[in-house]
Amino acid sequence: MKRRTLKRALRVGGGAVVSLAACAAVAAGGLDGGARDEPPAAAVMLAASIVALLIASVSARLRFVEPSARAQRVSRLLRAAPALIDVQLGLALAAGNYAVIAATGGAQSPAYPLLYGVIAFSVSFQAAPAAWATVVGAIALEAAAYARGPGGAGAAAAAALHVGFIGASAAAHALFVRGLLRRQRAVRAERLAAEVRALREEARDYRLIAAALGPDSRAPRSRTDQERKLADGAVEALRSSVFYTLGLVQRALGARTTALLWLDATGEQFKIKELVSESDAVTERRVVPVRGPLRAVVRDRTAIALPAVKSSQLPYYELPERPAAFVAVPVMDGPHLRGVLCADRPEPFDDAACELLHGATEQLVRAIESEQVFIAVERSKYELEQFFRASDMLCRALTPEQVMDTAFDAAAAIVDADLMAIALYDRERRRHRIADVRVKPGSGIGTVGIAGLEFRDNAGLASMVVKNKHYLPASGAPRDATTPIFTKKIKLKGVESLLVLPLLCADEAIGTFTLASAERGRFGKDVRDMLGIIANQVAVSLQNAGMYRKMETMATTDGLTGLMNHRTFQERAADMIERAARHGHKVGLLLTDVDHFKKVNDTYGHPVGDEVLRRVAQVLGAAVRKIDVVARYGGEEFVVLLEAVDEAGAVGLADRIRQDVAAQVVDTEKGPLQVTMSFGVAMFPDDADRREDLIERADMALYRAKESGRNRVVTYREFVAARQRRAG
């Protein structure tokens, strides 16, 4: 035995011997004179020594570090070190307690209840060796006190009563603590049982049902939900496999406990992944320190088998258990240590047991690898499903906004990006415009000033991608932080992964699709290829959406003036009048036309007439609010719908428009041309409560304006008054 090991063994064993000597001194009556006014010097020294012993014992227990497995194999005394340090503390507590009793009156001491409190504390919170040492020490010291006393039936009864109270207190608290632990475990197990069953059933259903269904049969899930479901299914499958394997190992070895301990990243703690045990002393903690014999397994990465190990040296025991033989085998994943598979039982383990555990670890590693393959396959299948779903959605998108929103959804289903942006390229103007941006909430990538940004061709990645019709950067990561993505003024901070894809349509780049992430390695080859296909589909869909918008514009807009056409006006008028009737608002309708427009066409030609109509349309469009409606009603006639306005407001606007039109000058070959307009005004619901009647009465007012000299505004109310005057 090495000198260092011998020193430590003597130090550990010496503490217990000193505590035992202190108990012997108290039992011999060394403190019996402590209750007198002037206690003997020997009693004072013994009391001081016991106080020092108590302090030293508590300090030693708190600072105690278990010997390594190698040291325990060398010395039996070191194997017993945890028990000896506990015995030292227990005997010191007993000696200290009886020292207080002796110093405060002996058998008549008011400090006797303190003894039962110490017993209760020791049994409830200390390890078994310390608890036993405290109880046995107290009983022995009580018997010694009786032996030193005067004797007699009264003294014997008092001593028996004290001993009975000591034993009853110890037994009651031991039963109470174990019962409380069992009850807490039962309540906790009952509370978690339903949730665990639900989670396991969901995970099992997901693996057995969802994996077998096609993409159209499953409810859409986000990428986060999909990853969580895959993880749940894999964890449940591994738990079942591990539990079954540990159960087989326990039955095959006749083990008391079999446990799979997983090493954390620091190498200083184990996570109890699964545990099968016949003991009630196992811990409920999921994280335990690497200690005792297991530290040697972690350090040397080799199996160990010990003939006898204290339960306090095994981290999966919380309460004291009988010593047992122990075997542990490292779980290796290639060159990496993942954990330890271990077992204990009363009988020693032989080589066959070690071989069995080695086989079990290989089975566990294969199960983990199988789940990794399953997750990879399911993840790939999910990405393909999202790809096909995105393709279908892109085909159905009708507007550029819908296309870009769908493109972002499709890309997010394939890869987790912090920033996505679509820029459109105007080849004639040689300018780029970032049409839409989506930023992941909580992203650290700065995006200030990106949305709506316009920039010319430059040396940035977006311009180079449009020019070369090929994605950049080739590695999927920014090679040089100084190379701009869009412009030099716009800098994205914290970008570790970057991909700028061209939007190709008919071999022409119509824009770019940019994705950025703060995580490295996001855009591998497989992901890049799928995103490239999506980018091509986005380009085609944007072209189709542009054509659809043009067709929609042609169907709803007057080609000459750019205002709404007659059909669209009728639809909007019906909606506005219905809304006004529901909310109790008024609506003003202005019907107007250009005075002597036929003469303009005949004198100046139709091109000049068209220019006059365009000028009028510009004045009308500039005069109204966004909520109002302006349309070309037909020929030289125009109509304006004013929402939530009274008659005075409608007449005032009509008069301003009339003046603005009169101020317009159209240059022609025959000289400058100015035109005027006449207006008829009708109000809903004052003049009519139906759309058709409202238009008809505005037309009557317009006729009155023409009849009374043109270049004026006439309301339907004025028209009615004039008609009544003529009739009278």
N, C-alpha and C positions, 0 to 999 in steps of 0.2 A: 504494500500500500504506500502511495506517495505521501511525503510529509504534509503537503497541503491538504490532501484528503483526510489524513489522520487528524490534523488540527481541527478541521471543520467537524469531523465526527465527534471529537472530544468536546468541542464547544456546544454542539447540539445536545449531546447526552449530558454534559455537565450542568446545563440549566435545569433539567428535570431533577438531577441529583440534589442541587442546591435547594430547589423548592421542596423536595421531600425532606431534606434536613431541617428546613424552616418549620414544616409541619411537626416533625419530631420534637423540635425545641418547644413549640407551643404545647404539644401533648404532654411533655415532661413537666410543664408548669413553669416555664421560663418567664411567663408574664403574669403569674398569679398575684404578684405583689404590685401590679401596675395600678390597682385601684386605690392604694394608700396615698396620703398626702405627699410623701416623699418616696417615690418608687426607687428600688435599687438601681444602681448604675447598669447592672447586667440586663435588667428588664428594659431600660431605656435604649440600650444598644441593640437589643433584639428587636424592639419595636421599629427602630430606625432602619435596621437591616431588612425587615419585612417590607417596609414602605419602599425601600430601594429595590427590593426584589420584585415587587408588584410593577413598579415603573419599568424596570428592565424587561420583565416578561411581556408586558403589553407592547413595548417598543420592539422587542425581538419578533413578536408575532406579526406586527404590522410590516416590518422590514424583511420578513422571511422570504427567501427565494428557494424554490425547490431545487435540489441537486439534479444535474443532468442524468439522462438514462445511463450513460457510460459510468458515471460516478456511483450510481445506485447498483450497477452490476458488480462494482469493485467492493463496495462496503454494505453489509447488512444494516449497519447503524445508520448510514445515510439513507437507505431505503425506508427506514423507520423515522426519518427526520421530521416529516409533517406531524406524525402522531406524538413524537417526543416534545415538540415545541408546544403542542396543544396541552399535553400533560403538565408541562412546566407552568403554563398559564393557569390551568385548573387548580393545581396544588397551591400556587401562589394566592389565588383568590380565596381558597379555603383557609389558608394560614392567615391571610390578612383579615378575613371576616372574624375569625376566632380571636385574633389579636385585639380587635375593637371590642369584642364581647368581654374579654379578660380585663381590658383597661377600663371598662365602664360598669363593673359590678359582678362579673362572672355569671353564675346561673340566674341571678336576679337582674341582669342587665336589660335596660330598655331597648338595646340595640339588637335584640334577638330577631325581631321581624326582618331586619336587614338580611339575615342569613337566608330566609326563605326567598327574598327578592333576588339575591345573588344566585341561588339554586335555580329559580325560574328563568333568569336571564341566561344562565349557562346552558340549561337544557334547551331553551328556545332558539338561541342564536349561535351557540358555539358548536364546533365539530364534536363528534362522538367522544374522542379521547379526552378532550377538555371537559366535556360535560360529566363523563364518568369519573374523572379525577376529582372534580369539584364535589360531586355527590359522595363518593367513597371517602374522600378526605374529610368532608364535614361529619360523616357518620363516625369515622375513626376518632376524630378530635372530640366529638360528643362523648364517645365511650371512654376516652382517656380522661375527660373532665369528671365523669362520674366515678372513675376508678380513683382519682385523686381526692374526691370529696369524702365527707364523713360517712357516706353509705346510708343504709336504712331504706325502709320501704318507700318513704316519700321521695327521696332522691332517685331511687330506681324508677319510680313511676314518672317523675319529671323527665329523666333521661330517655325513657322509652317513648314518652309523648313527643319529645323533641325529635328523636330518630324517626318516629312514625310520621311526623309532619314533614321532615326532610324527604323521606321516601315518597309520601303522598304528593308533595309539591312537585317533585321531579317527575313522577309518573303522570300526574294530571297535565302538566305543561307539555310533556312529550306527546301524550295522546291528543291534547288540544292542537298542538302545532301540526302534527300529522293529519289530524282530522280537518283542520282548516285548509291545509294544502290540498287535500283530496277534494274538499268541497269547492275550492276555487277552481281546481282543474275541471271538475264536473260542470260547474256553471259556465266556465269559459268554453269547454268543449261543446256544451249544449248550445251556447250562443253562436258559435262559429259553424256548427254542423250544417245548418240549413244553407248558410252562405257558401260554404265549401262544396256542398252537394250541388248547389245551383251552378257554381262556377265550373265544376268538373263536368256536369251534364252539358253545359253550354259548350265547353271546350271539346267534349267528345262528339256532340252533335255537329259542331263546326267541322271537325276532321272527317267524320264519317258521312255527313250529308252534304255540307256546302262544297267540299272538295269534289264531290261527284257530280254536281250540277253545273250546267253551262252558264255563261255570263248573263243570259237573259232570264235565268231562273233565280238569280240572287238579287237581293236588295243592294243598291249601290252603297259602297262604303268608301270613306276617305282613306287615304294612305295610312294615316295614323291608326284608324280603326282596324284596318287590315293587318298592320304590323302587330297590334295588340292581340287580335284574334289568333294570329299565327303563333305568337309567343304563348298565349294561354293554352292553345292546343298542344304545343310542344312540351310545355312545362307539365301539363297533366299527364301526357304520355310518358315522360321521363319519370315523374313521380310514381306512376303505376309500375313501371319497369324496375325502378330502384327499390321500391317497397317489396315487390315480389322477389327480387334477387336477394335482398337482405333477409327476408323471411326464410328463403331456402337455405342461405348460409347459416342462419341461427339454428334451424332444425338439424342441419347436417353436422354442425359442430357441437350441438348441445350447449350453445352459448347463453349466458345470462343476458348480455346486451350485444347488439351488432349495430354499428353506426358508420355512416358515410359523412366525413367531415371535409368541407370544401375550403381551400385556402384562399384568403382574400389577397388583394393586390399588394398589401404591405408585407405579407408573410408572417405577421404577428398574431393573426386571429383566424379562427375557424368559423365557418358557418355550418351549422348542423343541417345538412340537406335532408337526411332521413335517418330514423332511428327505430329499431325494433328491440324491445326490452321486456323482460319479465319483472323488472324491478320497479318499485314505486319511488325510488330515490333519484330518478333521472331528472335533469333540469328542464325547465320550460323555456329557458333562454335560447335564442336562435344563433347568437354570436358568443363564442367562448374563446379564451386566450389559448395560444399555443404554449403548452407547458408539459412538464414531466417527460415521460418517454416519447411523446409525440414530437417534441422538439428535435430529438435525435433523428426521427424519420424524415422530418422536413429538412434538416441540415444535411444528412448523409444520403437521402433518397434511396434508402434500402429498408427492407423489412426487418422487424425486430420481434422477438418472442421472449417474454419475461415470465419467470415462474410465479412471482407474487408481486402484486402492485396494490398499493392502498387506493381506495376509491377517491380520496382527495387529490390524487395525481391524475385522475381521468376527468377531463373537463365536462363530460356529459353527465356526471353525477353531481347533484346538488345537496343531497342528504347523505349521511354516512351509510356505507355498505360494507359487507365483509370483503377482506382482501381476496384477490383472484388472480389467476394467470391472465396474461394480456398478450395479444398479437396484433400487429399493425402492418399494413402493406401500402406503399405509396401508389396513388392513381396517376399514371403517367400518360400524357397526350403527346407522343413524340418525345422531344427533349424537355417538355414542360411538365412541371409538377402541378397537378390540379387539386389534389386532395389526398386524403388518407382513408382507407377502409380498415376498420379495427373491430375487435371483438374481445370479450373477456368471459371467463368461466372458472369454476372452482378448480378443475383439473388442468394440468399443464398442456400446452399445445405442442403437437409434433410437426414434423416436416410436411406431412400430408395436409394438415390444416393450413399451413402457409401456402401450399400449392392450390388448395381450394380457394383461398382468398385472392391469389394471383389470377386465377381463372375468372373469379367474380369481377375483379377490376377490369379485365379485358372485355367482359360482357357489358359492363357499364359504359366503357369508352365507345364500344360499337353502337350502343343505343344512342349515345349523344351524337355520334357521327351520322347515324340514320336520321335523327331529327334535323340535323343541319342540312342534310340533303333534301329532306322533305320541305323544309322552310324555303330553301333555294328554289325548288321546283314550284312551290305554291306562289312565291314572290314573282317568279318569272311569268307564271300563268296569270297572275293578277295584272301585271304590267301589260301583257298582251290583251287581256280583256279590256283594260282601260284604253288601250290604243284603238281597238276596234270600236269601242263605244264612242270615243272621241271622233273617229272617222265618220261615224254615223251622224253625230251631232253637227260636225262641220258641214256635212252635205245638206243638212236641213236649216242651217243658219241663213237668214235672209238679209241681214244688215251687217255692215262692217263692224259695228259695235258687238253684235252677237257673235260674229266670227272670232274677234279678238278675245272676248270673254271665254268662249269655248276653248280657244287655243291655250289660254292660261290654265283652265281646269284640266285639260288633257296633259299638259306638261307637268302640272303638280301631281297628277296621279302616277307619273313615271319617275319623277325625281323631285327631291325636296330642295327647292331653290328659294333663296331669300329675296331675289329681285327678278322680275320678268318684265320685258319691255318690247313693244313692237313699234318699229319705225318704218314709215312709208317713204318711198323715194319718188320725187318728181323729176323725170329724166330731162324734160325740156328746160326746167329751171335749174337743174342740177342741185337740188336742195332736198334735205332729209327733214322729216317731221316725226317726232315721237308721238304717235297717235294714242297709245294707251300704256299704262304702267300698273303693275300689281306688285306690292311690297308685302312680304310676310310680316304679320304683327310681331313686334319685339325685335325685329331685325336690327343689327348694328350697322348695316351698310347705309351710308348717307346717300339720300336720293333727292336732296333739295334742288329745285330748278330743272328737273328732268321732264316732268309731264308737260306736253305741249311744246317742247323745245324744237326750234328749227335751226338748221345749220347747213352750210355749204359743204361740198366735197372737200375733204382734208386728209391728213395722214392718220386719222383715227381708224380703229378696227372696223367700225360700222361702214365707213366709206370704202375701206379696202375689201371688205366682204362683198359689197355690192359690185365693185369693180372686177374682182377675181371670180365671183360666183362660187365661192368656197368658204367653208366655215373657218373661223379663227378663234383662239389660238389652237394649234394642232394638238398640243398636250392637254388641253382642257384647263389650263391654269395660266394666269398672266405671267409672262416671262419677264417683263420689265414694267415696274410700277410707273414709269414716266410715260409709257405709251398710252395715249387717251383712247377711251372706248368710243365716245361720241365727239367731244371737243376737249381742248386743253383746259377750259374753264370748269368743266364738269368732271369731278373726280369722285369715284366711288371708294369709300374707305373700307378696309377690312376684307377685301375680296380675295379669297384663296382659290376658288374655282370659277372659271369663266368660259362661256361658250356663246359666240355670235354666229347665228345661222342665217344664210341667205334665204329670202322668200322668192323662189324661182317659179316663174310661170311662162311657158313657151320659150324657155331658154333665156328669159330676161329676168333680172333681179328687180323686183318691185319694192323691196324693203329688206329689213333685217328683224330677226327674232333673237333677243339677247337674254341670257340667263346667267345669274351670278349667285354665288353662295359663299358664306363665311367659313364653310367646312372644306377641307381638302379632299380631292379625289371624287367629287360628285359626278363628273361627266366622263365616265369611262366609255370604251368603244361601243358596248351594247346600248347604253343609254343614249349616246351620241347618234347612233344609227337610227334609233326609234324617233328621237327628236327631229332628226333630219327629214324623215318621212312625214312627220306631223307638220313641219315647216313648209314642205312642198304642198301639202293639202291646204294649209292655211293660205298660201299664196293663191291657189286656184279658187278657194272659197272667197277670198277678198275680191278677186276679179269678178266672180259671179255676183257677189253682194253689190259691187259697184254698178254692174249692169242692171241688177234688180232695182237699185235706187234710181238709176236713170230712167228706167221704164216706169217706175212709180211716179217720178217727177213729171214725165211726159203725160201720164194718165191724169194727174191732178193739177197741172200747172199750164197756164196759157203760154204758148211758145214765144209769142211776140213780146209780151210785157213782163213775163216772169211772175205774174200774180196768179192766184187761184183761178181755175176755170169755173164755168157755170155749174157743172155737176157737183164739184167739191164745195162750192158755196152753198148749194142747197142742203147738203149734208151738215155742214157746219152751222148753218142758220137754224136747222131743226134742233140740233143739240143745244145751241145757245138759248133759244126760246124756251125749250123744255127746262133748262137749268134755271132760267130767270123766273119761270112760273113756280118752280119748286121753292126757290129762296125769296120770292117776292121782289125781285129786281126789275128795273126797266131796261128796255133795249131800244136803241135808236137805229133806224135804217135810213141811210142816205143813198138815193138813186140819182145818178148824174150822167150827163153826156156832154160832149164837146159841141159847142155852138157852131152851126154852119160847117160841120165837118165834111159834108159832101162837096161843098164849094172848095174846101182846102184840097181835097183829092183831085178835083177837076182842074184847079188852077195850078197847083204846085206838083202834082203827081203823087202816086201812092207811096214811094219811098219817103217823101216828106210827111205824108199822113202817118206812116208807121212811126217815124221819129216823134211826131206829136204825141201819139199814144204812149210811146215809151216814156216821154217826159212827164206826161200826166201820171203814169203808173209810179214813177219815182217820187213825185210829190205826194201822192196818196200814201205810199208805203212809209215815207218819212214822217207823215203827220199823225199816224195812229199809234196806239199802244200795242204791246205784244199780245194782249188778250183780245184785241179787236180783229176783225176779218175784213180783208180787202180783196175784191175779185173783179175780173173783167166779165161783165154780164153778157156782152155780145156787141159786136161792131165797135162803135165809139162810146158805148154805155159802160159805166162802172158802178159797183155797189159797195157800200161800206156798212158793216154791222158794228155798232158800238155797245159794249156790254156795261151795264150798271151806270147809265148816264140819263140825265133828264133832258127835256126838250131844249132848254136854254143851252146846255152844254153841246148837244148835237148841232144846233143851229150855229153856235159859235165856231165849232170845228169846221163845219161846211163853209162858212164864210172865210175862214183863214185859208182853207184849201183853194177856194175860188180866187182869192187875191194872189196866192202863190203861183197858181197856174197862169193867171193873167200876166204875171211878171216874167214868165219864161219867154225867152227869145230864141227862135229856131232860125239859123242862118240857111238861106236857100239861094239858088241861082238868081231868083227874082227879087232878092232882098230879104231883110229880116221879116220873120213872121211871128205874130202873137195871136193867141187864141183865148177864148173865154169859155166858161162852163156854167151850166145851170143845174140847180140842185132841188130835189124834192125830198122832204123829210117826213117820216111817219114814225110814231112811237108805239111800242108794245108796253103795256096792254091798253093804253089810253085810246089809241086809234083803231087797233085790231088785236085780237087775241089768237089769231091763226097766222101761220107763216105766209100762206098764199094771199090772205087779205091784207097783211102788212105790206107786202111787195106791191100789190095792186094800188093801195092808197098812197104809197110813196110815188108810184108812177103817175097818179092823178095830180099830186103836188108838183111833180116835175113838168107835167103838161101845162099846169097853170103858170110855172116860171117861164116856160117857152112862150106861152101866149101873151104874157105881160111884159115881154121885152128882152128876155134872156139875160145871162150874166147876173143871176140873182139866186137867192135861197128862198123857197116857199115851203111852209109846213102844210100838212094835211088839214090842220085846224084852220089855217088861213084860207085854204082852198074851199073848205065847207062854208066859211063865212062869206067868201066872194060869191059862191053859188047861191047862198041865201039872199044876198043883196040883189043879185040879178033876178031871182025868182020873185022878190018883193017889188 
